[in-house]
Amino acid sequence: MKKNNKQSGLSILGIIFFTVIIIFVLSYFNVSLKSVVESPTAKDNISYVKGGTETFWQTYLEKPAHYLWNDVWINIFWKGFILNMERIRDGQHTDTDSAANNLQVNP
């Protein structure tokens, strides 16, 4: 039985092609994107969504995102990465080299 490894989804070229097709279809029906975006209704809708998004960010996502960025990503991953890169630059052993010396493999 042969497996099909074909992935589904849109590639960046697919998204660009789809966007161009949408623009052509809107042009065929004489819809001006500029007039739609610059209309007072669209501006009100955009500002409403922007305000809701900012409120959602500030209320629910800002503190966890800052924690993940500063305390997890920077302190755990980035500082260790920079430290090991400096050790490689200086010709010293990295953390992986030091850990490999303590590794015991039982046959």
MMTF fields as JSON, N, C-alpha, C and O atoms, coordinates in Angstrom:
{
  "mmtfVersion": "1.0.0",
  "mmtfProducer": "UNKNOWN",
  "numBonds": 427,
  "numAtoms": 428,
  "numGroups": 107,
  "numChains": 1,
  "numModels": 1,
  "chainsPerModel": [1],
  "groupsPerChain": [107],
  "chainIdList": ["A"],
  "bondAtomList": [4, 2, 8, 6, 12, 10, 16, 14, 20, 18, 24, 22, 28, 26, 32, 30, 36, 34, 40, 38, 44, 42, 48, 46, 52, 50, 56, 54, 60, 58, 64, 62, 68, 66, 72, 70, 76, 74, 80, 78, 84, 82, 88, 86, 92, 90, 96, 94, 100, 98, 104, 102, 108, 106, 112, 110, 116, 114, 120, 118, 124, 122, 128, 126, 132, 130, 136, 134, 140, 138, 144, 142, 148, 146, 152, 150, 156, 154, 160, 158, 164, 162, 168, 166, 172, 170, 176, 174, 180, 178, 184, 182, 188, 186, 192, 190, 196, 194, 200, 198, 204, 202, 208, 206, 212, 210, 216, 214, 220, 218, 224, 222, 228, 226, 232, 230, 236, 234, 240, 238, 244, 242, 248, 246, 252, 250, 256, 254, 260, 258, 264, 262, 268, 266, 272, 270, 276, 274, 280, 278, 284, 282, 288, 286, 292, 290, 296, 294, 300, 298, 304, 302, 308, 306, 312, 310, 316, 314, 320, 318, 324, 322, 328, 326, 332, 330, 336, 334, 340, 338, 344, 342, 348, 346, 352, 350, 356, 354, 360, 358, 364, 362, 368, 366, 372, 370, 376, 374, 380, 378, 384, 382, 388, 386, 392, 390, 396, 394, 400, 398, 404, 402, 408, 406, 412, 410, 416, 414, 420, 418, 424, 422],
  "bondOrderList": [1, 1, 1, 1, 1, 1, 1, 1, 1, 1, 1, 1, 1, 1, 1, 1, 1, 1, 1, 1, 1, 1, 1, 1, 1, 1, 1, 1, 1, 1, 1, 1, 1, 1, 1, 1, 1, 1, 1, 1, 1, 1, 1, 1, 1, 1, 1, 1, 1, 1, 1, 1, 1, 1, 1, 1, 1, 1, 1, 1, 1, 1, 1, 1, 1, 1, 1, 1, 1, 1, 1, 1, 1, 1, 1, 1, 1, 1, 1, 1, 1, 1, 1, 1, 1, 1, 1, 1, 1, 1, 1, 1, 1, 1, 1, 1, 1, 1, 1, 1, 1, 1, 1, 1, 1, 1],
  "groupList": [{"groupName": "MET", "atomNameList": ["N", "CA", "C", "O"], "elementList": ["N", "C", "C", "O"], "formalChargeList": [0, 0, 0, 0], "bondAtomList": [1, 0, 2, 1, 3, 2], "bondOrderList": [1, 1, 2], "singleLetterCode": "M", "chemCompType": "L-PEPTIDE LINKING"}, {"groupName": "LYS", "atomNameList": ["N", "CA", "C", "O"], "elementList": ["N", "C", "C", "O"], "formalChargeList": [0, 0, 0, 0], "bondAtomList": [1, 0, 2, 1, 3, 2], "bondOrderList": [1, 1, 2], "singleLetterCode": "K", "chemCompType": "L-PEPTIDE LINKING"}, {"groupName": "ASN", "atomNameList": ["N", "CA", "C", "O"], "elementList": ["N", "C", "C", "O"], "formalChargeList": [0, 0, 0, 0], "bondAtomList": [1, 0, 2, 1, 3, 2], "bondOrderList": [1, 1, 2], "singleLetterCode": "N", "chemCompType": "L-PEPTIDE LINKING"}, {"groupName": "GLN", "atomNameList": ["N", "CA", "C", "O"], "elementList": ["N", "C", "C", "O"], "formalChargeList": [0, 0, 0, 0], "bondAtomList": [1, 0, 2, 1, 3, 2], "bondOrderList": [1, 1, 2], "singleLetterCode": "Q", "chemCompType": "L-PEPTIDE LINKING"}, {"groupName": "SER", "atomNameList": ["N", "CA", "C", "O"], "elementList": ["N", "C", "C", "O"], "formalChargeList": [0, 0, 0, 0], "bondAtomList": [1, 0, 2, 1, 3, 2], "bondOrderList": [1, 1, 2], "singleLetterCode": "S", "chemCompType": "L-PEPTIDE LINKING"}, {"groupName": "GLY", "atomNameList": ["N", "CA", "C", "O"], "elementList": ["N", "C", "C", "O"], "formalChargeList": [0, 0, 0, 0], "bondAtomList": [1, 0, 2, 1, 3, 2], "bondOrderList": [1, 1, 2], "singleLetterCode": "G", "chemCompType": "PEPTIDE LINKING"}, {"groupName": "LEU", "atomNameList": ["N", "CA", "C", "O"], "elementList": ["N", "C", "C", "O"], "formalChargeList": [0, 0, 0, 0], "bondAtomList": [1, 0, 2, 1, 3, 2], "bondOrderList": [1, 1, 2], "singleLetterCode": "L", "chemCompType": "L-PEPTIDE LINKING"}, {"groupName": "ILE", "atomNameList": ["N", "CA", "C", "O"], "elementList": ["N", "C", "C", "O"], "formalChargeList": [0, 0, 0, 0], "bondAtomList": [1, 0, 2, 1, 3, 2], "bondOrderList": [1, 1, 2], "singleLetterCode": "I", "chemCompType": "L-PEPTIDE LINKING"}, {"groupName": "PHE", "atomNameList": ["N", "CA", "C", "O"], "elementList": ["N", "C", "C", "O"], "formalChargeList": [0, 0, 0, 0], "bondAtomList": [1, 0, 2, 1, 3, 2], "bondOrderList": [1, 1, 2], "singleLetterCode": "F", "chemCompType": "L-PEPTIDE LINKING"}, {"groupName": "THR", "atomNameList": ["N", "CA", "C", "O"], "elementList": ["N", "C", "C", "O"], "formalChargeList": [0, 0, 0, 0], "bondAtomList": [1, 0, 2, 1, 3, 2], "bondOrderList": [1, 1, 2], "singleLetterCode": "T", "chemCompType": "L-PEPTIDE LINKING"}, {"groupName": "VAL", "atomNameList": ["N", "CA", "C", "O"], "elementList": ["N", "C", "C", "O"], "formalChargeList": [0, 0, 0, 0], "bondAtomList": [1, 0, 2, 1, 3, 2], "bondOrderList": [1, 1, 2], "singleLetterCode": "V", "chemCompType": "L-PEPTIDE LINKING"}, {"groupName": "TYR", "atomNameList": ["N", "CA", "C", "O"], "elementList": ["N", "C", "C", "O"], "formalChargeList": [0, 0, 0, 0], "bondAtomList": [1, 0, 2, 1, 3, 2], "bondOrderList": [1, 1, 2], "singleLetterCode": "Y", "chemCompType": "L-PEPTIDE LINKING"}, {"groupName": "GLU", "atomNameList": ["N", "CA", "C", "O"], "elementList": ["N", "C", "C", "O"], "formalChargeList": [0, 0, 0, 0], "bondAtomList": [1, 0, 2, 1, 3, 2], "bondOrderList": [1, 1, 2], "singleLetterCode": "E", "chemCompType": "L-PEPTIDE LINKING"}, {"groupName": "PRO", "atomNameList": ["N", "CA", "C", "O"], "elementList": ["N", "C", "C", "O"], "formalChargeList": [0, 0, 0, 0], "bondAtomList": [1, 0, 2, 1, 3, 2], "bondOrderList": [1, 1, 2], "singleLetterCode": "P", "chemCompType": "L-PEPTIDE LINKING"}, {"groupName": "ALA", "atomNameList": ["N", "CA", "C", "O"], "elementList": ["N", "C", "C", "O"], "formalChargeList": [0, 0, 0, 0], "bondAtomList": [1, 0, 2, 1, 3, 2], "bondOrderList": [1, 1, 2], "singleLetterCode": "A", "chemCompType": "L-PEPTIDE LINKING"}, {"groupName": "ASP", "atomNameList": ["N", "CA", "C", "O"], "elementList": ["N", "C", "C", "O"], "formalChargeList": [0, 0, 0, 0], "bondAtomList": [1, 0, 2, 1, 3, 2], "bondOrderList": [1, 1, 2], "singleLetterCode": "D", "chemCompType": "L-PEPTIDE LINKING"}, {"groupName": "TRP", "atomNameList": ["N", "CA", "C", "O"], "elementList": ["N", "C", "C", "O"], "formalChargeList": [0, 0, 0, 0], "bondAtomList": [1, 0, 2, 1, 3, 2], "bondOrderList": [1, 1, 2], "singleLetterCode": "W", "chemCompType": "L-PEPTIDE LINKING"}, {"groupName": "HIS", "atomNameList": ["N", "CA", "C", "O"], "elementList": ["N", "C", "C", "O"], "formalChargeList": [0, 0, 0, 0], "bondAtomList": [1, 0, 2, 1, 3, 2], "bondOrderList": [1, 1, 2], "singleLetterCode": "H", "chemCompType": "L-PEPTIDE LINKING"}, {"groupName": "ARG", "atomNameList": ["N", "CA", "C", "O"], "elementList": ["N", "C", "C", "O"], "formalChargeList": [0, 0, 0, 0], "bondAtomList": [1, 0, 2, 1, 3, 2], "bondOrderList": [1, 1, 2], "singleLetterCode": "R", "chemCompType": "L-PEPTIDE LINKING"}],
  "groupTypeList": [0, 1, 1, 2, 2, 1, 3, 4, 5, 6, 4, 7, 6, 5, 7, 7, 8, 8, 9, 10, 7, 7, 7, 8, 10, 6, 4, 11, 8, 2, 10, 4, 6, 1, 4, 10, 10, 12, 4, 13, 9, 14, 1, 15, 2, 7, 4, 11, 10, 1, 5, 5, 9, 12, 9, 8, 16, 3, 9, 11, 6, 12, 1, 13, 14, 17, 11, 6, 16, 2, 15, 10, 16, 7, 2, 7, 8, 16, 1, 5, 8, 7, 6, 2, 0, 12, 18, 7, 18, 15, 5, 3, 17, 9, 15, 9, 15, 4, 14, 14, 2, 2, 6, 3, 10, 2, 13],
  "groupIdList": [1, 2, 3, 4, 5, 6, 7, 8, 9, 10, 11, 12, 13, 14, 15, 16, 17, 18, 19, 20, 21, 22, 23, 24, 25, 26, 27, 28, 29, 30, 31, 32, 33, 34, 35, 36, 37, 38, 39, 40, 41, 42, 43, 44, 45, 46, 47, 48, 49, 50, 51, 52, 53, 54, 55, 56, 57, 58, 59, 60, 61, 62, 63, 64, 65, 66, 67, 68, 69, 70, 71, 72, 73, 74, 75, 76, 77, 78, 79, 80, 81, 82, 83, 84, 85, 86, 87, 88, 89, 90, 91, 92, 93, 94, 95, 96, 97, 98, 99, 100, 101, 102, 103, 104, 105, 106, 107],
  "secStructList": [7, 7, 7, 7, 7, 7, 7, 7, 1, 7, 7, 2, 2, 2, 2, 2, 2, 2, 2, 2, 2, 2, 2, 2, 2, 2, 2, 2, 6, 6, 7, 7, 2, 2, 2, 2, 2, 2, 1, 2, 2, 2, 2, 2, 2, 2, 2, 2, 2, 2, 2, 2, 2, 2, 2, 2, 0, 0, 0, 0, 0, 2, 2, 2, 2, 2, 2, 0, 0, 0, 0, 0, 0, 0, 0, 0, 0, 0, 2, 2, 2, 2, 2, 2, 2, 2, 2, 2, 2, 2, 6, 7, 7, 7, 2, 2, 2, 2, 2, 2, 2, 6, 7, 7, 7, 7, 7],
  "xCoordList": [0.834, 0.0, 0.885, 1.785, 0.639, 1.465, 0.856, -0.339, 1.719, 1.263, 1.346, 2.251, 0.401, 0.406, 0.935, 0.27, 2.13, 2.765, 2.482, 3.152, 1.515, 1.203, 0.563, -0.413, 1.124, 0.599, -0.486, -0.414, -1.481, -2.526, -2.328, -1.648, -2.92, -2.799, -2.387, -2.106, -2.354, -1.994, -0.533, -0.041, 0.135, 1.493, 1.412, 0.332, 2.537, 2.544, 2.151, 1.472, 2.578, 2.174, 0.681, 0.049, 0.108, -1.331, -2.101, -3.13, -1.608, -2.263, -2.191, -3.178, -1.027, -0.883, -1.805, -2.478, -1.837, -2.699, -4.169, -4.924, -4.575, -5.95, -6.302, -7.405, -5.383, -5.613, -5.788, -6.668, -4.956, -5.073, -6.422, -7.067, -6.851, -8.154, -9.28, -10.204, -9.217, -10.253, -10.298, -11.377, -9.123, -9.079, -9.696, -10.436, -9.398, -9.991, -11.511, -12.239, -11.982, -13.434, -14.107, -15.152, -13.51, -14.084, -14.057, -14.992, -13.0, -12.917, -13.984, -14.552, -14.258, -15.284, -16.652, -17.442, -16.926, -18.198, -18.132, -19.007, -17.099, -16.921, -16.895, -17.485, -16.215, -16.039, -14.663, -13.65, -14.626, -13.369, -12.908, -13.572, -11.772, -11.241, -10.9, -11.08, -10.412, -10.049, -11.274, -11.215, -12.378, -13.584, -14.164, -14.732, -14.022, -14.525, -13.709, -14.276, -12.384, -11.52, -11.613, -11.522, -11.793, -11.838, -13.226, -13.385, -14.23, -15.587, -15.671, -14.94, -16.568, -16.712, -17.095, -16.637, -17.92, -18.33, -17.132, -16.975, -16.284, -15.104, -14.148, -13.585, -13.961, -13.083, -13.614, -12.842, -14.949, -15.534, -15.328, -14.998, -15.521, -15.347, -13.897, -13.634, -12.964, -11.547, -11.155, -10.436, -11.615, -11.279, -11.933, -11.35, -13.144, -13.809, -13.019, -12.798, -12.598, -11.831, -10.478, -10.005, -9.85, -8.557, -8.687, -7.851, -9.732, -9.945, -10.206, -9.691, -10.999, -11.267, -10.022, -9.8, -9.214, -7.967, -7.002, -6.371, -6.883, -5.998, -6.47, -5.658, -7.778, -8.318, -8.059, -7.658, -8.288, -8.048, -6.58, -6.26, -5.681, -4.242, -3.887, -3.223, -4.331, -3.964, -4.592, -3.984, -5.795, -6.49, -6.001, -5.774, -5.838, -5.599, -4.214, -3.691, -3.621, -2.424, -1.11, -0.053, -1.148, 0.084, 0.972, 2.167, 0.413, 1.222, 1.782, 2.976, 0.965, 1.557, 2.605, 3.614, 2.372, 3.342, 4.657, 5.728, 4.584, 5.813, 6.539, 7.767, 5.782, 6.4, 7.115, 8.275, 6.417, 7.025, 8.25, 9.257, 8.18, 9.307, 10.491, 11.607, 10.255, 11.366, 11.877, 13.084, 10.975, 11.403, 11.689, 12.514, 11.035, 11.264, 12.234, 13.315, 11.861, 12.682, 14.043, 15.071, 14.068, 15.329, 16.194, 17.357, 15.642, 16.46, 16.889, 18.019, 16.024, 16.364, 17.069, 18.131, 16.492, 17.024, 18.058, 19.152, 17.736, 18.603, 19.925, 20.976, 19.901, 21.14, 22.066, 23.279, 21.493, 22.309, 22.886, 24.034, 22.087, 22.561, 23.724, 24.745, 23.576, 24.638, 25.887, 27.003, 25.712, 26.852, 27.622, 28.851, 26.912, 27.584, 28.219, 29.278, 27.607, 28.214, 29.506, 30.478, 29.52, 30.746, 31.832, 33.011, 31.44, 32.407, 32.982, 34.181, 32.144, 32.631, 33.593, 34.645, 33.236, 34.098, 35.455, 36.483, 35.456, 36.693, 37.431, 38.494, 36.888, 37.544, 37.385, 38.177, 36.381, 36.142, 35.093, 34.434, 34.951, 33.937, 32.558, 32.411, 31.554, 30.181, 29.517, 30.108, 28.287, 27.527, 27.3, 27.322, 27.085, 26.881, 28.138, 28.062, 29.293, 30.554, 30.748, 31.174, 30.433, 30.587, 29.624, 30.0, 28.4, 27.418, 27.796, 27.54, 28.404, 28.796, 29.891, 29.967, 30.738, 31.79, 31.223, 31.833, 30.085, 29.455, 28.48, 27.927, 28.263, 27.31, 27.885, 29.008, 27.118, 27.541, 26.562, 25.35, 27.09, 26.265, 26.549, 27.694, 25.532, 25.685, 25.334, 24.269, 26.241, 25.952, 24.856, 24.509],
  "yCoordList": [-1.167, 0.0, 1.239, 1.364, 2.128, 3.319, 4.483, 4.761, 5.163, 6.317, 7.564, 7.712, 8.443, 9.719, 10.777, 11.117, 11.296, 12.291, 13.718, 14.646, 13.905, 15.233, 16.074, 15.661, 17.243, 18.135, 19.009, 19.397, 19.309, 20.201, 21.57, 21.706, 22.566, 23.923, 24.857, 24.431, 26.135, 27.148, 27.54, 27.731, 27.656, 28.179, 29.689, 30.228, 30.366, 31.813, 32.159, 33.158, 31.331, 31.571, 31.374, 32.108, 30.395, 30.185, 31.362, 31.752, 31.934, 33.094, 34.291, 35.005, 34.511, 35.616, 35.415, 36.352, 34.214, 33.916, 34.123, 34.719, 33.641, 33.792, 35.271, 35.684, 36.071, 37.503, 38.202, 39.05, 37.852, 38.459, 38.102, 38.959, 36.858, 36.443, 37.224, 37.669, 37.395, 38.165, 39.6, 40.155, 40.2, 41.579, 41.659, 42.598, 40.683, 40.682, 40.506, 41.143, 39.659, 39.451, 40.726, 41.118, 41.381, 42.64, 43.712, 44.506, 43.747, 44.715, 44.439, 45.373, 43.176, 42.808, 43.346, 43.771, 43.326, 43.831, 45.308, 45.806, 46.021, 47.46, 47.855, 48.862, 47.067, 47.388, 48.016, 47.395, 49.246, 49.946, 49.698, 50.105, 49.032, 48.764, 50.062, 50.164, 51.043, 52.319, 52.989, 53.471, 53.021, 53.659, 52.866, 53.443, 51.554, 50.737, 50.985, 51.161, 51.004, 51.182, 52.594, 52.789, 53.583, 54.975, 55.429, 56.576, 54.579, 54.969, 55.14, 54.487, 56.02, 56.224, 54.94, 54.714, 54.111, 52.867, 51.943, 51.353, 51.818, 50.962, 51.506, 50.74, 52.812, 53.415, 53.179, 52.895, 53.295, 53.013, 51.555, 51.26, 50.639, 49.224, 48.902, 48.138, 49.486, 49.245, 49.769, 49.093, 50.963, 51.513, 50.696, 50.543, 50.168, 49.328, 48.038, 47.641, 47.391, 46.149, 46.436, 45.657, 47.548, 47.921, 48.144, 47.676, 48.856, 49.094, 47.797, 47.609, 46.908, 45.623, 44.764, 44.086, 44.796, 44.03, 44.561, 43.781, 45.878, 46.466, 46.142, 45.846, 46.198, 45.866, 44.4, 44.079, 43.51, 42.087, 41.834, 41.05, 42.495, 42.34, 42.795, 42.072, 43.997, 44.561, 43.794, 43.687, 43.259, 42.578, 41.149, 40.721, 40.405, 38.97, 38.496, 37.535, 39.125, 38.562, 39.242, 38.619, 40.484, 41.237, 40.644, 40.451, 40.353, 39.813, 38.427, 38.206, 37.473, 36.172, 36.27, 35.566, 37.134, 37.275, 37.848, 37.387, 38.842, 39.409, 38.39, 38.311, 37.614, 36.569, 35.55, 35.215, 35.06, 34.074, 34.645, 33.952, 35.882, 36.477, 36.714, 36.288, 37.394, 37.797, 36.659, 36.435, 35.945, 34.951, 33.585, 32.844, 33.235, 31.928, 32.048, 31.46, 32.801, 32.853, 33.488, 32.886, 34.679, 35.395, 34.684, 34.383, 34.413, 33.853, 32.415, 32.049, 31.601, 30.187, 29.917, 29.294, 30.376, 30.004, 30.991, 30.582, 32.272, 33.243, 33.437, 33.466, 33.57, 33.777, 32.57, 32.729, 31.353, 30.154, 30.068, 29.661, 30.454, 30.459, 31.428, 31.075, 32.637, 33.647, 33.2, 33.376, 32.629, 32.148, 31.079, 31.114, 30.137, 29.075, 29.606, 29.124, 30.57, 31.17, 31.9, 31.849, 32.576, 33.245, 32.226, 32.464, 31.098, 30.047, 29.451, 29.181, 29.247, 28.742, 29.747, 29.37, 31.025, 32.077, 32.085, 32.288, 31.864, 31.903, 30.565, 30.462, 29.546, 28.246, 27.409, 26.497, 27.703, 26.957, 25.877, 25.851, 24.987, 23.94, 24.535, 25.419, 24.043, 24.498, 23.65, 22.688, 24.002, 23.221, 21.8, 20.857, 21.64, 20.304, 19.47, 18.286, 20.066, 19.349, 18.918, 17.796, 19.817, 19.487, 18.389, 17.501, 18.418, 17.394, 16.052, 15.009, 16.062, 14.81, 14.095, 12.866, 14.852, 14.234, 13.434, 12.454, 13.833, 13.171, 12.072, 11.385, 11.898, 10.914, 9.519, 9.264, 8.623, 7.231, 6.369, 6.451, 5.548, 4.664, 3.244, 2.795, 2.539, 1.142, 0.243, 0.382, -0.685, -1.584, -2.564, -3.377],
  "zCoordList": [0.0, 0.0, 0.0, 0.831, -0.904, -1.072, -0.289, -0.384, 0.494, 1.261, 0.396, -0.425, 0.593, -0.104, 0.859, 1.837, 0.583, 1.457, 1.022, 1.475, 0.164, -0.344, 0.765, 1.392, 0.99, 2.011, 1.406, 0.239, 2.206, 1.73, 2.363, 3.38, 1.759, 2.263, 1.149, 0.028, 1.473, 0.492, 0.647, 1.76, -0.454, -0.433, -0.618, -0.861, -0.506, -0.701, -2.134, -2.372, -3.086, -4.472, -4.652, -5.412, -3.967, -4.026, -3.469, -4.021, -2.373, -1.772, -2.719, -2.894, -3.33, -4.281, -5.481, -5.911, -6.013, -7.154, -6.781, -7.55, -5.617, -5.159, -4.989, -5.346, -4.451, -4.267, -5.603, -5.749, -6.585, -7.914, -8.537, -9.14, -8.398, -8.937, -8.273, -8.953, -6.963, -6.245, -6.759, -6.97, -6.963, -7.465, -8.858, -9.151, -9.723, -11.064, -11.006, -11.768, -10.121, -10.007, -9.513, -10.033, -8.502, -8.015, -9.094, -9.199, -9.895, -10.994, -12.043, -12.61, -12.304, -13.283, -12.864, -13.707, -11.564, -11.052, -10.686, -9.978, -11.159, -10.94, -9.465, -9.072, -8.667, -7.251, -7.091, -7.413, -6.594, -6.376, -4.945, -3.991, -4.802, -3.47, -2.739, -1.526, -3.478, -2.878, -2.261, -1.13, -2.995, -2.457, -1.292, -0.364, -1.34, -0.237, 1.019, 2.098, 0.897, 2.063, 2.619, 3.831, 1.743, 2.2, 2.621, 3.04, 2.527, 2.914, 4.429, 5.174, 4.883, 6.335, 7.08, 8.2, 6.472, 7.119, 7.324, 8.393, 6.292, 6.413, 7.463, 8.245, 7.488, 8.497, 9.896, 10.811, 10.078, 11.387, 11.775, 12.924, 10.826, 11.106, 11.46, 12.389, 10.718, 10.974, 12.349, 13.085, 12.704, 14.025, 15.139, 16.212, 14.898, 15.897, 16.128, 17.272, 15.052, 15.174, 15.812, 16.64, 15.435, 16.013, 17.526, 18.3, 17.939, 19.366, 20.124, 21.226, 19.545, 20.179, 20.278, 21.281, 19.234, 19.23, 20.281, 20.994, 20.381, 21.388, 22.8, 23.676, 23.022, 24.34, 24.677, 25.796, 23.711, 23.918, 24.225, 25.118, 23.488, 23.73, 25.133, 25.876, 25.501, 26.802, 27.964, 29.029, 27.776, 28.859, 29.063, 30.194, 27.956, 28.078, 27.622, 28.185, 26.646, 26.033, 26.393, 26.291, 26.803, 27.008, 28.102, 27.88, 29.271, 30.375, 30.051, 30.252, 29.553, 29.198, 28.089, 28.127, 27.11, 26.023, 26.531, 26.136, 27.398, 27.96, 28.838, 28.817, 29.605, 30.42, 29.532, 29.774, 28.504, 27.614, 26.916, 26.77, 26.491, 25.774, 26.701, 26.403, 27.832, 28.709, 29.586, 29.669, 30.236, 31.218, 30.614, 31.147, 29.524, 28.915, 27.748, 27.778, 26.728, 25.511, 25.783, 25.475, 26.348, 26.549, 27.59, 27.321, 28.773, 29.851, 29.599, 29.921, 29.036, 28.882, 27.564, 27.545, 26.467, 25.155, 24.623, 24.235, 24.597, 23.929, 24.658, 24.017, 25.979, 26.731, 26.605, 26.471, 26.649, 26.464, 25.063, 24.879, 24.072, 22.688, 22.513, 21.922, 23.019, 22.903, 23.661, 23.171, 24.838, 25.617, 24.852, 24.802, 24.263, 23.504, 22.218, 21.817, 21.578, 20.377, 20.733, 19.978, 21.875, 22.319, 22.655, 22.392, 23.231, 23.527, 22.245, 22.169, 21.247, 19.951, 19.337, 18.82, 19.392, 18.858, 19.547, 18.902, 20.856, 21.632, 21.652, 22.263, 20.999, 20.927, 22.186, 22.424, 22.989, 24.22, 23.979, 22.939, 24.959, 24.88, 25.157, 26.001, 24.441, 24.652, 25.72, 26.212, 26.081, 27.055, 26.557, 27.347, 25.27, 24.696, 24.833, 25.162, 24.588, 24.759, 26.215, 26.49, 27.132, 28.569, 28.971, 29.736, 28.482, 28.809, 28.2, 28.802, 27.015, 26.349, 27.131, 27.11, 27.82, 28.611, 29.786, 30.213, 30.303, 31.451, 31.034, 31.893, 29.756, 29.266, 29.37, 28.933, 29.946, 30.057, 29.282, 29.486, 28.397, 27.605, 28.031, 27.983, 28.444, 28.854, 27.679, 27.078, 27.354, 26.22, 26.514, 25.657]
}
